[in-house]
Amino acid sequence: MTAYITNLSVLAKTLLLLTISNLFMLTAWYYHLKHLSDKPWYVAAYVSWGIAFFEYTVHIPANRIGHSELTLSQLQIMQVGMSLLMFKIINHRMDKKGVEALLRRLF
């Protein structure tokens, strides 16, 4: 497995690590809403910070690897796009109504 990852292009490594990073971050942001709503806010905060720690252990290498061939603007655009995609997937899994229901209510 390590040899396979080592042979990936810089772009592929960056995308893979950003995907993993976003899964951790979105889990940290939204897990407490569904699974810790009966706990005090500080318990949810500590659990979220614990999850976010792992997000940073993946996000920092993604930026370092990506910056070897991509500009900061390209990295940011990739990160935002990945965040939107991962948000859509996780939101749909956590809330069966999904983003579409929210948009219908807003507009």
Summary of the structure (lengths in Angstrom):
residues: 107
radius of gyration: 16.1
end to end distance: 46.5
largest distance: 49.0
contacts: 280
relative contact order: 0.15
helix: 84%
strand: 0%
